[in-house]
Amino acid sequence: MAWRSGSDEALQQLVPLVYEELRRLARTYMSRERQTHTLQTTALVHEVYSRLIAAPHVRYRDRSHFFA
């Protein structure tokens, strides 16, 4: 993977794709919450993103492992 090797271009291409997938997953999870729940989809995505960048040395086996 080019982004693992430090390619800024690969990272710039990857981030929007990951962000959109995280938003899709968050919408799915949030749709199962009660209607009065106050956490918004975007806030959930930003929380996940913050946790991902806080653990930069994690080696994901594949796409499923990453999104799990």
Predicted model as a PDB file, atoms N, CA, C, CB and O in Angstrom, pLDDT in the B-factor column:
MODEL        1                                                                  
ATOM      1  N   MET A   1       0.828  -1.171   0.000  1.00 58.00           N  
ATOM      2  CA  MET A   1       0.000   0.000   0.000  1.00 58.00           C  
ATOM      3  C   MET A   1       0.876   1.239   0.000  1.00 58.00           C  
ATOM      4  CB  MET A   1      -0.944  -0.004   1.196  1.00 58.00           C  
ATOM      5  O   MET A   1       1.770   1.395   0.832  1.00 58.00           O  
ATOM      6  N   ALA A   2       0.603   2.093  -0.932  1.00 61.00           N  
ATOM      7  CA  ALA A   2       1.433   3.294  -1.085  1.00 61.00           C  
ATOM      8  C   ALA A   2       1.339   4.222   0.119  1.00 61.00           C  
ATOM      9  CB  ALA A   2       1.032   4.048  -2.337  1.00 61.00           C  
ATOM     10  O   ALA A   2       2.331   4.847   0.493  1.00 61.00           O  
ATOM     11  N   TRP A   3       0.169   4.321   0.727  1.00 56.00           N  
ATOM     12  CA  TRP A   3       0.032   5.243   1.867  1.00 56.00           C  
ATOM     13  C   TRP A   3       0.845   4.767   3.064  1.00 56.00           C  
ATOM     14  CB  TRP A   3      -1.444   5.389   2.266  1.00 56.00           C  
ATOM     15  O   TRP A   3       1.316   5.585   3.854  1.00 56.00           O  
ATOM     16  N   ARG A   4       1.014   3.457   3.209  1.00 60.00           N  
ATOM     17  CA  ARG A   4       1.852   2.928   4.303  1.00 60.00           C  
ATOM     18  C   ARG A   4       3.310   3.303   4.109  1.00 60.00           C  
ATOM     19  CB  ARG A   4       1.720   1.401   4.397  1.00 60.00           C  
ATOM     20  O   ARG A   4       4.066   3.439   5.070  1.00 60.00           O  
ATOM     21  N   SER A   5       3.691   3.467   2.853  1.00 61.00           N  
ATOM     22  CA  SER A   5       5.076   3.825   2.537  1.00 61.00           C  
ATOM     23  C   SER A   5       5.311   5.322   2.662  1.00 61.00           C  
ATOM     24  CB  SER A   5       5.434   3.361   1.131  1.00 61.00           C  
ATOM     25  O   SER A   5       6.421   5.802   2.433  1.00 61.00           O  
ATOM     26  N   GLY A   6       4.261   6.065   3.026  1.00 64.00           N  
ATOM     27  CA  GLY A   6       4.421   7.500   3.236  1.00 64.00           C  
ATOM     28  C   GLY A   6       4.030   8.360   2.058  1.00 64.00           C  
ATOM     29  O   GLY A   6       4.371   9.542   2.028  1.00 64.00           O  
ATOM     30  N   SER A   7       3.331   7.813   1.093  1.00 67.00           N  
ATOM     31  CA  SER A   7       2.915   8.586  -0.075  1.00 67.00           C  
ATOM     32  C   SER A   7       1.795   9.554   0.300  1.00 67.00           C  
ATOM     33  CB  SER A   7       2.458   7.649  -1.211  1.00 67.00           C  
ATOM     34  O   SER A   7       0.686   9.140   0.641  1.00 67.00           O  
ATOM     35  N   ASP A   8       2.105  10.854   0.232  1.00 74.00           N  
ATOM     36  CA  ASP A   8       1.096  11.872   0.521  1.00 74.00           C  
ATOM     37  C   ASP A   8      -0.039  11.825  -0.496  1.00 74.00           C  
ATOM     38  CB  ASP A   8       1.733  13.264   0.533  1.00 74.00           C  
ATOM     39  O   ASP A   8      -1.202  12.026  -0.146  1.00 74.00           O  
ATOM     40  N   GLU A   9       0.296  11.564  -1.732  1.00 82.00           N  
ATOM     41  CA  GLU A   9      -0.724  11.494  -2.791  1.00 82.00           C  
ATOM     42  C   GLU A   9      -1.707  10.351  -2.521  1.00 82.00           C  
ATOM     43  CB  GLU A   9      -0.054  11.306  -4.178  1.00 82.00           C  
ATOM     44  O   GLU A   9      -2.916  10.520  -2.676  1.00 82.00           O  
ATOM     45  N   ALA A  10      -1.195   9.212  -2.125  1.00 74.00           N  
ATOM     46  CA  ALA A  10      -2.058   8.069  -1.821  1.00 74.00           C  
ATOM     47  C   ALA A  10      -2.954   8.388  -0.630  1.00 74.00           C  
ATOM     48  CB  ALA A  10      -1.214   6.806  -1.536  1.00 74.00           C  
ATOM     49  O   ALA A  10      -4.135   8.039  -0.628  1.00 74.00           O  
ATOM     50  N   LEU A  11      -2.403   9.042   0.372  1.00 74.00           N  
ATOM     51  CA  LEU A  11      -3.188   9.417   1.549  1.00 74.00           C  
ATOM     52  C   LEU A  11      -4.281  10.407   1.170  1.00 74.00           C  
ATOM     53  CB  LEU A  11      -2.282  10.016   2.637  1.00 74.00           C  
ATOM     54  O   LEU A  11      -5.410  10.293   1.648  1.00 74.00           O  
ATOM     55  N   GLN A  12      -3.964  11.368   0.325  1.00 83.00           N  
ATOM     56  CA  GLN A  12      -4.955  12.351  -0.123  1.00 83.00           C  
ATOM     57  C   GLN A  12      -6.099  11.691  -0.896  1.00 83.00           C  
ATOM     58  CB  GLN A  12      -4.284  13.412  -0.996  1.00 83.00           C  
ATOM     59  O   GLN A  12      -7.231  12.173  -0.851  1.00 83.00           O  
ATOM     60  N   GLN A  13      -5.822  10.619  -1.589  1.00 85.00           N  
ATOM     61  CA  GLN A  13      -6.860   9.889  -2.311  1.00 85.00           C  
ATOM     62  C   GLN A  13      -7.665   8.992  -1.377  1.00 85.00           C  
ATOM     63  CB  GLN A  13      -6.238   9.056  -3.426  1.00 85.00           C  
ATOM     64  O   GLN A  13      -8.861   8.784  -1.584  1.00 85.00           O  
ATOM     65  N   LEU A  14      -7.021   8.474  -0.371  1.00 82.00           N  
ATOM     66  CA  LEU A  14      -7.646   7.527   0.545  1.00 82.00           C  
ATOM     67  C   LEU A  14      -8.591   8.186   1.549  1.00 82.00           C  
ATOM     68  CB  LEU A  14      -6.583   6.770   1.284  1.00 82.00           C  
ATOM     69  O   LEU A  14      -9.668   7.657   1.823  1.00 82.00           O  
ATOM     70  N   VAL A  15      -8.204   9.318   2.090  1.00 83.00           N  
ATOM     71  CA  VAL A  15      -8.978   9.960   3.157  1.00 83.00           C  
ATOM     72  C   VAL A  15     -10.430  10.228   2.760  1.00 83.00           C  
ATOM     73  CB  VAL A  15      -8.319  11.261   3.554  1.00 83.00           C  
ATOM     74  O   VAL A  15     -11.322   9.880   3.534  1.00 83.00           O  
ATOM     75  N   PRO A  16     -10.722  10.827   1.596  1.00 88.00           N  
ATOM     76  CA  PRO A  16     -12.133  11.049   1.253  1.00 88.00           C  
ATOM     77  C   PRO A  16     -12.934   9.751   1.123  1.00 88.00           C  
ATOM     78  CB  PRO A  16     -12.225  11.825  -0.042  1.00 88.00           C  
ATOM     79  O   PRO A  16     -14.116   9.714   1.465  1.00 88.00           O  
ATOM     80  N   LEU A  17     -12.305   8.709   0.640  1.00 88.00           N  
ATOM     81  CA  LEU A  17     -12.993   7.425   0.505  1.00 88.00           C  
ATOM     82  C   LEU A  17     -13.322   6.831   1.876  1.00 88.00           C  
ATOM     83  CB  LEU A  17     -12.135   6.442  -0.305  1.00 88.00           C  
ATOM     84  O   LEU A  17     -14.426   6.335   2.102  1.00 88.00           O  
ATOM     85  N   VAL A  18     -12.360   6.889   2.772  1.00 86.00           N  
ATOM     86  CA  VAL A  18     -12.563   6.376   4.124  1.00 86.00           C  
ATOM     87  C   VAL A  18     -13.615   7.209   4.844  1.00 86.00           C  
ATOM     88  CB  VAL A  18     -11.237   6.379   4.916  1.00 86.00           C  
ATOM     89  O   VAL A  18     -14.478   6.664   5.532  1.00 86.00           O  
ATOM     90  N   TYR A  19     -13.547   8.519   4.687  1.00 89.00           N  
ATOM     91  CA  TYR A  19     -14.500   9.411   5.347  1.00 89.00           C  
ATOM     92  C   TYR A  19     -15.928   9.097   4.909  1.00 89.00           C  
ATOM     93  CB  TYR A  19     -14.163  10.881   5.042  1.00 89.00           C  
ATOM     94  O   TYR A  19     -16.829   9.016   5.744  1.00 89.00           O  
ATOM     95  N   GLU A  20     -16.136   8.921   3.624  1.00 91.00           N  
ATOM     96  CA  GLU A  20     -17.478   8.615   3.127  1.00 91.00           C  
ATOM     97  C   GLU A  20     -17.976   7.257   3.625  1.00 91.00           C  
ATOM     98  CB  GLU A  20     -17.489   8.641   1.602  1.00 91.00           C  
ATOM     99  O   GLU A  20     -19.156   7.105   3.942  1.00 91.00           O  
ATOM    100  N   GLU A  21     -17.097   6.292   3.691  1.00 90.00           N  
ATOM    101  CA  GLU A  21     -17.498   4.972   4.213  1.00 90.00           C  
ATOM    102  C   GLU A  21     -17.822   5.062   5.706  1.00 90.00           C  
ATOM    103  CB  GLU A  21     -16.374   3.922   3.973  1.00 90.00           C  
ATOM    104  O   GLU A  21     -18.772   4.435   6.173  1.00 90.00           O  
ATOM    105  N   LEU A  22     -17.047   5.828   6.443  1.00 89.00           N  
ATOM    106  CA  LEU A  22     -17.338   6.021   7.869  1.00 89.00           C  
ATOM    107  C   LEU A  22     -18.684   6.722   8.052  1.00 89.00           C  
ATOM    108  CB  LEU A  22     -16.214   6.838   8.547  1.00 89.00           C  
ATOM    109  O   LEU A  22     -19.436   6.382   8.965  1.00 89.00           O  
ATOM    110  N   ARG A  23     -18.992   7.689   7.200  1.00 90.00           N  
ATOM    111  CA  ARG A  23     -20.290   8.375   7.282  1.00 90.00           C  
ATOM    112  C   ARG A  23     -21.436   7.404   6.987  1.00 90.00           C  
ATOM    113  CB  ARG A  23     -20.336   9.568   6.295  1.00 90.00           C  
ATOM    114  O   ARG A  23     -22.479   7.445   7.639  1.00 90.00           O  
ATOM    115  N   ARG A  24     -21.232   6.538   6.004  1.00 91.00           N  
ATOM    116  CA  ARG A  24     -22.261   5.555   5.670  1.00 91.00           C  
ATOM    117  C   ARG A  24     -22.503   4.614   6.851  1.00 91.00           C  
ATOM    118  CB  ARG A  24     -21.854   4.749   4.416  1.00 91.00           C  
ATOM    119  O   ARG A  24     -23.647   4.346   7.217  1.00 91.00           O  
ATOM    120  N   LEU A  25     -21.431   4.126   7.433  1.00 89.00           N  
ATOM    121  CA  LEU A  25     -21.554   3.233   8.591  1.00 89.00           C  
ATOM    122  C   LEU A  25     -22.203   3.951   9.777  1.00 89.00           C  
ATOM    123  CB  LEU A  25     -20.171   2.693   8.998  1.00 89.00           C  
ATOM    124  O   LEU A  25     -23.053   3.384  10.463  1.00 89.00           O  
ATOM    125  N   ALA A  26     -21.800   5.193  10.010  1.00 88.00           N  
ATOM    126  CA  ALA A  26     -22.365   5.960  11.123  1.00 88.00           C  
ATOM    127  C   ALA A  26     -23.862   6.177  10.929  1.00 88.00           C  
ATOM    128  CB  ALA A  26     -21.650   7.313  11.263  1.00 88.00           C  
ATOM    129  O   ALA A  26     -24.630   6.068  11.885  1.00 88.00           O  
ATOM    130  N   ARG A  27     -24.285   6.482   9.702  1.00 89.00           N  
ATOM    131  CA  ARG A  27     -25.724   6.653   9.439  1.00 89.00           C  
ATOM    132  C   ARG A  27     -26.481   5.378   9.758  1.00 89.00           C  
ATOM    133  CB  ARG A  27     -25.967   7.055   7.973  1.00 89.00           C  
ATOM    134  O   ARG A  27     -27.572   5.420  10.328  1.00 89.00           O  
ATOM    135  N   THR A  28     -25.902   4.244   9.390  1.00 89.00           N  
ATOM    136  CA  THR A  28     -26.544   2.956   9.661  1.00 89.00           C  
ATOM    137  C   THR A  28     -26.675   2.732  11.166  1.00 89.00           C  
ATOM    138  CB  THR A  28     -25.744   1.805   9.016  1.00 89.00           C  
ATOM    139  O   THR A  28     -27.747   2.378  11.656  1.00 89.00           O  
ATOM    140  N   TYR A  29     -25.572   2.943  11.897  1.00 85.00           N  
ATOM    141  CA  TYR A  29     -25.610   2.747  13.347  1.00 85.00           C  
ATOM    142  C   TYR A  29     -26.556   3.742  14.022  1.00 85.00           C  
ATOM    143  CB  TYR A  29     -24.203   2.883  13.936  1.00 85.00           C  
ATOM    144  O   TYR A  29     -27.307   3.376  14.926  1.00 85.00           O  
ATOM    145  N   MET A  30     -26.517   4.985  13.585  1.00 85.00           N  
ATOM    146  CA  MET A  30     -27.350   6.011  14.222  1.00 85.00           C  
ATOM    147  C   MET A  30     -28.832   5.804  13.933  1.00 85.00           C  
ATOM    148  CB  MET A  30     -26.926   7.396  13.755  1.00 85.00           C  
ATOM    149  O   MET A  30     -29.677   6.219  14.726  1.00 85.00           O  
ATOM    150  N   SER A  31     -29.155   5.175  12.823  1.00 86.00           N  
ATOM    151  CA  SER A  31     -30.565   4.931  12.502  1.00 86.00           C  
ATOM    152  C   SER A  31     -31.194   3.934  13.476  1.00 86.00           C  
ATOM    153  CB  SER A  31     -30.701   4.415  11.063  1.00 86.00           C  
ATOM    154  O   SER A  31     -32.417   3.858  13.591  1.00 86.00           O  
ATOM    155  N   ARG A  32     -30.356   3.175  14.169  1.00 86.00           N  
ATOM    156  CA  ARG A  32     -30.839   2.192  15.144  1.00 86.00           C  
ATOM    157  C   ARG A  32     -31.028   2.799  16.539  1.00 86.00           C  
ATOM    158  CB  ARG A  32     -29.868   1.021  15.222  1.00 86.00           C  
ATOM    159  O   ARG A  32     -31.592   2.161  17.428  1.00 86.00           O  
ATOM    160  N   GLU A  33     -30.555   4.025  16.720  1.00 81.00           N  
ATOM    161  CA  GLU A  33     -30.668   4.696  18.021  1.00 81.00           C  
ATOM    162  C   GLU A  33     -32.063   5.303  18.180  1.00 81.00           C  
ATOM    163  CB  GLU A  33     -29.581   5.795  18.169  1.00 81.00           C  
ATOM    164  O   GLU A  33     -32.805   5.464  17.210  1.00 81.00           O  
ATOM    165  N   ARG A  34     -32.390   5.626  19.400  1.00 84.00           N  
ATOM    166  CA  ARG A  34     -33.686   6.259  19.656  1.00 84.00           C  
ATOM    167  C   ARG A  34     -33.732   7.631  18.986  1.00 84.00           C  
ATOM    168  CB  ARG A  34     -33.945   6.388  21.183  1.00 84.00           C  
ATOM    169  O   ARG A  34     -32.693   8.247  18.747  1.00 84.00           O  
ATOM    170  N   GLN A  35     -34.917   8.095  18.691  1.00 80.00           N  
ATOM    171  CA  GLN A  35     -35.096   9.356  17.967  1.00 80.00           C  
ATOM    172  C   GLN A  35     -34.580  10.573  18.742  1.00 80.00           C  
ATOM    173  CB  GLN A  35     -36.558   9.551  17.643  1.00 80.00           C  
ATOM    174  O   GLN A  35     -34.206  11.578  18.138  1.00 80.00           O  
ATOM    175  N   THR A  36     -34.559  10.488  20.052  1.00 82.00           N  
ATOM    176  CA  THR A  36     -34.122  11.628  20.861  1.00 82.00           C  
ATOM    177  C   THR A  36     -32.614  11.654  21.105  1.00 82.00           C  
ATOM    178  CB  THR A  36     -34.840  11.612  22.183  1.00 82.00           C  
ATOM    179  O   THR A  36     -32.110  12.510  21.832  1.00 82.00           O  
ATOM    180  N   HIS A  37     -31.907  10.718  20.497  1.00 77.00           N  
ATOM    181  CA  HIS A  37     -30.454  10.660  20.659  1.00 77.00           C  
ATOM    182  C   HIS A  37     -29.843  11.943  20.111  1.00 77.00           C  
ATOM    183  CB  HIS A  37     -29.857   9.411  19.941  1.00 77.00           C  
ATOM    184  O   HIS A  37     -30.232  12.404  19.038  1.00 77.00           O  
ATOM    185  N   THR A  38     -28.892  12.524  20.835  1.00 79.00           N  
ATOM    186  CA  THR A  38     -28.349  13.822  20.435  1.00 79.00           C  
ATOM    187  C   THR A  38     -27.047  13.752  19.633  1.00 79.00           C  
ATOM    188  CB  THR A  38     -28.121  14.647  21.650  1.00 79.00           C  
ATOM    189  O   THR A  38     -26.653  14.749  19.027  1.00 79.00           O  
ATOM    190  N   LEU A  39     -26.384  12.624  19.616  1.00 79.00           N  
ATOM    191  CA  LEU A  39     -25.141  12.504  18.858  1.00 79.00           C  
ATOM    192  C   LEU A  39     -25.449  12.499  17.363  1.00 79.00           C  
ATOM    193  CB  LEU A  39     -24.371  11.219  19.261  1.00 79.00           C  
ATOM    194  O   LEU A  39     -26.300  11.742  16.897  1.00 79.00           O  
ATOM    195  N   GLN A  40     -24.756  13.343  16.627  1.00 84.00           N  
ATOM    196  CA  GLN A  40     -24.964  13.422  15.186  1.00 84.00           C  
ATOM    197  C   GLN A  40     -23.956  12.551  14.453  1.00 84.00           C  
ATOM    198  CB  GLN A  40     -24.863  14.874  14.703  1.00 84.00           C  
ATOM    199  O   GLN A  40     -22.880  12.243  14.965  1.00 84.00           O  
ATOM    200  N   THR A  41     -24.336  12.164  13.240  1.00 85.00           N  
ATOM    201  CA  THR A  41     -23.492  11.302  12.414  1.00 85.00           C  
ATOM    202  C   THR A  41     -22.096  11.877  12.239  1.00 85.00           C  
ATOM    203  CB  THR A  41     -24.133  11.087  11.055  1.00 85.00           C  
ATOM    204  O   THR A  41     -21.106  11.162  12.390  1.00 85.00           O  
ATOM    205  N   THR A  42     -22.012  13.151  11.925  1.00 87.00           N  
ATOM    206  CA  THR A  42     -20.712  13.786  11.700  1.00 87.00           C  
ATOM    207  C   THR A  42     -19.858  13.741  12.953  1.00 87.00           C  
ATOM    208  CB  THR A  42     -20.892  15.231  11.244  1.00 87.00           C  
ATOM    209  O   THR A  42     -18.655  13.498  12.868  1.00 87.00           O  
ATOM    210  N   ALA A  43     -20.449  13.970  14.102  1.00 87.00           N  
ATOM    211  CA  ALA A  43     -19.700  13.917  15.365  1.00 87.00           C  
ATOM    212  C   ALA A  43     -19.157  12.509  15.609  1.00 87.00           C  
ATOM    213  CB  ALA A  43     -20.596  14.355  16.548  1.00 87.00           C  
ATOM    214  O   ALA A  43     -18.029  12.347  16.076  1.00 87.00           O  
ATOM    215  N   LEU A  44     -19.950  11.507  15.297  1.00 86.00           N  
ATOM    216  CA  LEU A  44     -19.500  10.124  15.454  1.00 86.00           C  
ATOM    217  C   LEU A  44     -18.329   9.828  14.526  1.00 86.00           C  
ATOM    218  CB  LEU A  44     -20.653   9.146  15.179  1.00 86.00           C  
ATOM    219  O   LEU A  44     -17.350   9.208  14.940  1.00 86.00           O  
ATOM    220  N   VAL A  45     -18.421  10.262  13.287  1.00 87.00           N  
ATOM    221  CA  VAL A  45     -17.334  10.053  12.318  1.00 87.00           C  
ATOM    222  C   VAL A  45     -16.064  10.748  12.792  1.00 87.00           C  
ATOM    223  CB  VAL A  45     -17.739  10.576  10.916  1.00 87.00           C  
ATOM    224  O   VAL A  45     -14.979  10.174  12.697  1.00 87.00           O  
ATOM    225  N   HIS A  46     -16.176  11.957  13.293  1.00 87.00           N  
ATOM    226  CA  HIS A  46     -15.003  12.681  13.762  1.00 87.00           C  
ATOM    227  C   HIS A  46     -14.369  12.010  14.976  1.00 87.00           C  
ATOM    228  CB  HIS A  46     -15.374  14.113  14.098  1.00 87.00           C  
ATOM    229  O   HIS A  46     -13.147  12.010  15.127  1.00 87.00           O  
ATOM    230  N   GLU A  47     -15.204  11.441  15.835  1.00 88.00           N  
ATOM    231  CA  GLU A  47     -14.677  10.700  16.992  1.00 88.00           C  
ATOM    232  C   GLU A  47     -13.891   9.471  16.527  1.00 88.00           C  
ATOM    233  CB  GLU A  47     -15.832  10.270  17.938  1.00 88.00           C  
ATOM    234  O   GLU A  47     -12.800   9.202  17.030  1.00 88.00           O  
ATOM    235  N   VAL A  48     -14.440   8.735  15.577  1.00 85.00           N  
ATOM    236  CA  VAL A  48     -13.751   7.553  15.038  1.00 85.00           C  
ATOM    237  C   VAL A  48     -12.445   7.968  14.378  1.00 85.00           C  
ATOM    238  CB  VAL A  48     -14.652   6.803  14.022  1.00 85.00           C  
ATOM    239  O   VAL A  48     -11.410   7.334  14.584  1.00 85.00           O  
ATOM    240  N   TYR A  49     -12.493   9.024  13.590  1.00 82.00           N  
ATOM    241  CA  TYR A  49     -11.293   9.503  12.898  1.00 82.00           C  
ATOM    242  C   TYR A  49     -10.208   9.882  13.914  1.00 82.00           C  
ATOM    243  CB  TYR A  49     -11.634  10.719  11.993  1.00 82.00           C  
ATOM    244  O   TYR A  49      -9.034   9.562  13.729  1.00 82.00           O  
ATOM    245  N   SER A  50     -10.614  10.563  14.981  1.00 86.00           N  
ATOM    246  CA  SER A  50      -9.655  10.950  16.023  1.00 86.00           C  
ATOM    247  C   SER A  50      -8.983   9.723  16.631  1.00 86.00           C  
ATOM    248  CB  SER A  50     -10.357  11.764  17.123  1.00 86.00           C  
ATOM    249  O   SER A  50      -7.780   9.729  16.895  1.00 86.00           O  
ATOM    250  N   ARG A  51      -9.759   8.690  16.847  1.00 85.00           N  
ATOM    251  CA  ARG A  51      -9.195   7.460  17.413  1.00 85.00           C  
ATOM    252  C   ARG A  51      -8.270   6.761  16.427  1.00 85.00           C  
ATOM    253  CB  ARG A  51     -10.311   6.509  17.834  1.00 85.00           C  
ATOM    254  O   ARG A  51      -7.264   6.173  16.823  1.00 85.00           O  
ATOM    255  N   LEU A  52      -8.610   6.824  15.146  1.00 79.00           N  
ATOM    256  CA  LEU A  52      -7.759   6.192  14.129  1.00 79.00           C  
ATOM    257  C   LEU A  52      -6.396   6.863  14.057  1.00 79.00           C  
ATOM    258  CB  LEU A  52      -8.437   6.241  12.756  1.00 79.00           C  
ATOM    259  O   LEU A  52      -5.373   6.181  13.994  1.00 79.00           O  
ATOM    260  N   ILE A  53      -6.371   8.183  14.065  1.00 76.00           N  
ATOM    261  CA  ILE A  53      -5.076   8.857  13.954  1.00 76.00           C  
ATOM    262  C   ILE A  53      -4.293   8.815  15.263  1.00 76.00           C  
ATOM    263  CB  ILE A  53      -5.274  10.301  13.521  1.00 76.00           C  
ATOM    264  O   ILE A  53      -3.089   9.071  15.279  1.00 76.00           O  
ATOM    265  N   ALA A  54      -4.977   8.493  16.360  1.00 82.00           N  
ATOM    266  CA  ALA A  54      -4.283   8.356  17.643  1.00 82.00           C  
ATOM    267  C   ALA A  54      -3.546   7.024  17.741  1.00 82.00           C  
ATOM    268  CB  ALA A  54      -5.275   8.487  18.799  1.00 82.00           C  
ATOM    269  O   ALA A  54      -2.709   6.843  18.624  1.00 82.00           O  
ATOM    270  N   ALA A  55      -3.848   6.102  16.849  1.00 79.00           N  
ATOM    271  CA  ALA A  55      -3.202   4.781  16.850  1.00 79.00           C  
ATOM    272  C   ALA A  55      -2.549   4.519  15.493  1.00 79.00           C  
ATOM    273  CB  ALA A  55      -4.234   3.660  17.180  1.00 79.00           C  
ATOM    274  O   ALA A  55      -2.973   3.625  14.760  1.00 79.00           O  
ATOM    275  N   PRO A  56      -1.516   5.298  15.159  1.00 73.00           N  
ATOM    276  CA  PRO A  56      -0.938   5.202  13.810  1.00 73.00           C  
ATOM    277  C   PRO A  56      -0.162   3.928  13.523  1.00 73.00           C  
ATOM    278  CB  PRO A  56      -0.044   6.350  13.585  1.00 73.00           C  
ATOM    279  O   PRO A  56       0.122   3.634  12.362  1.00 73.00           O  
ATOM    280  N   HIS A  57       0.186   3.170  14.543  1.00 79.00           N  
ATOM    281  CA  HIS A  57       1.027   1.991  14.316  1.00 79.00           C  
ATOM    282  C   HIS A  57       0.239   0.693  14.208  1.00 79.00           C  
ATOM    283  CB  HIS A  57       2.029   1.867  15.425  1.00 79.00           C  
ATOM    284  O   HIS A  57       0.821  -0.390  14.140  1.00 79.00           O  
ATOM    285  N   VAL A  58      -1.069   0.801  14.192  1.00 80.00           N  
ATOM    286  CA  VAL A  58      -1.900  -0.394  14.049  1.00 80.00           C  
ATOM    287  C   VAL A  58      -1.781  -0.888  12.608  1.00 80.00           C  
ATOM    288  CB  VAL A  58      -3.399  -0.097  14.424  1.00 80.00           C  
ATOM    289  O   VAL A  58      -1.863  -0.101  11.665  1.00 80.00           O  
ATOM    290  N   ARG A  59      -1.592  -2.164  12.452  1.00 81.00           N  
ATOM    291  CA  ARG A  59      -1.498  -2.778  11.122  1.00 81.00           C  
ATOM    292  C   ARG A  59      -2.815  -3.475  10.808  1.00 81.00           C  
ATOM    293  CB  ARG A  59      -0.305  -3.788  11.045  1.00 81.00           C  
ATOM    294  O   ARG A  59      -3.134  -4.506  11.400  1.00 81.00           O  
ATOM    295  N   TYR A  60      -3.565  -2.917   9.891  1.00 77.00           N  
ATOM    296  CA  TYR A  60      -4.845  -3.509   9.513  1.00 77.00           C  
ATOM    297  C   TYR A  60      -4.606  -4.581   8.460  1.00 77.00           C  
ATOM    298  CB  TYR A  60      -5.827  -2.427   8.986  1.00 77.00           C  
ATOM    299  O   TYR A  60      -3.868  -4.374   7.497  1.00 77.00           O  
ATOM    300  N   ARG A  61      -5.242  -5.726   8.658  1.00 81.00           N  
ATOM    301  CA  ARG A  61      -5.057  -6.846   7.738  1.00 81.00           C  
ATOM    302  C   ARG A  61      -5.726  -6.606   6.398  1.00 81.00           C  
ATOM    303  CB  ARG A  61      -5.593  -8.116   8.350  1.00 81.00           C  
ATOM    304  O   ARG A  61      -5.204  -6.975   5.346  1.00 81.00           O  
ATOM    305  N   ASP A  62      -6.887  -5.984   6.458  1.00 80.00           N  
ATOM    306  CA  ASP A  62      -7.648  -5.749   5.229  1.00 80.00           C  
ATOM    307  C   ASP A  62      -8.721  -4.695   5.510  1.00 80.00           C  
ATOM    308  CB  ASP A  62      -8.293  -7.079   4.700  1.00 80.00           C  
ATOM    309  O   ASP A  62      -8.797  -4.146   6.609  1.00 80.00           O  
ATOM    310  N   ARG A  63      -9.536  -4.428   4.514  1.00 81.00           N  
ATOM    311  CA  ARG A  63     -10.581  -3.417   4.612  1.00 81.00           C  
ATOM    312  C   ARG A  63     -11.573  -3.737   5.750  1.00 81.00           C  
ATOM    313  CB  ARG A  63     -11.328  -3.306   3.273  1.00 81.00           C  
ATOM    314  O   ARG A  63     -11.959  -2.853   6.514  1.00 81.00           O  
ATOM    315  N   SER A  64     -11.960  -4.972   5.843  1.00 85.00           N  
ATOM    316  CA  SER A  64     -12.908  -5.385   6.890  1.00 85.00           C  
ATOM    317  C   SER A  64     -12.340  -5.166   8.279  1.00 85.00           C  
ATOM    318  CB  SER A  64     -13.286  -6.852   6.718  1.00 85.00           C  
ATOM    319  O   SER A  64     -13.038  -4.706   9.183  1.00 85.00           O  
ATOM    320  N   HIS A  65     -11.074  -5.496   8.443  1.00 82.00           N  
ATOM    321  CA  HIS A  65     -10.411  -5.310   9.730  1.00 82.00           C  
ATOM    322  C   HIS A  65     -10.368  -3.816  10.075  1.00 82.00           C  
ATOM    323  CB  HIS A  65      -8.975  -5.911   9.702  1.00 82.00           C  
ATOM    324  O   HIS A  65     -10.630  -3.438  11.217  1.00 82.00           O  
ATOM    325  N   PHE A  66     -10.046  -2.987   9.118  1.00 79.00           N  
ATOM    326  CA  PHE A  66      -9.967  -1.547   9.339  1.00 79.00           C  
ATOM    327  C   PHE A  66     -11.309  -0.986   9.790  1.00 79.00           C  
ATOM    328  CB  PHE A  66      -9.502  -0.838   8.068  1.00 79.00           C  
ATOM    329  O   PHE A  66     -11.371  -0.269  10.788  1.00 79.00           O  
ATOM    330  N   PHE A  67     -12.376  -1.299   9.076  1.00 78.00           N  
ATOM    331  CA  PHE A  67     -13.676  -0.734   9.389  1.00 78.00           C  
ATOM    332  C   PHE A  67     -14.338  -1.386  10.598  1.00 78.00           C  
ATOM    333  CB  PHE A  67     -14.574  -0.856   8.202  1.00 78.00           C  
ATOM    334  O   PHE A  67     -15.266  -0.822  11.178  1.00 78.00           O  
ATOM    335  N   ALA A  68     -13.874  -2.550  10.973  1.00 77.00           N  
ATOM    336  CA  ALA A  68     -14.418  -3.174  12.190  1.00 77.00           C  
ATOM    337  C   ALA A  68     -13.950  -2.398  13.393  1.00 77.00           C  
ATOM    338  CB  ALA A  68     -13.992  -4.661  12.307  1.00 77.00           C  
ATOM    339  O   ALA A  68     -14.289  -2.747  14.523  1.00 77.00           O  
TER     340      ALA A  68                                                      
ENDMDL                                                                          
END                                                                             
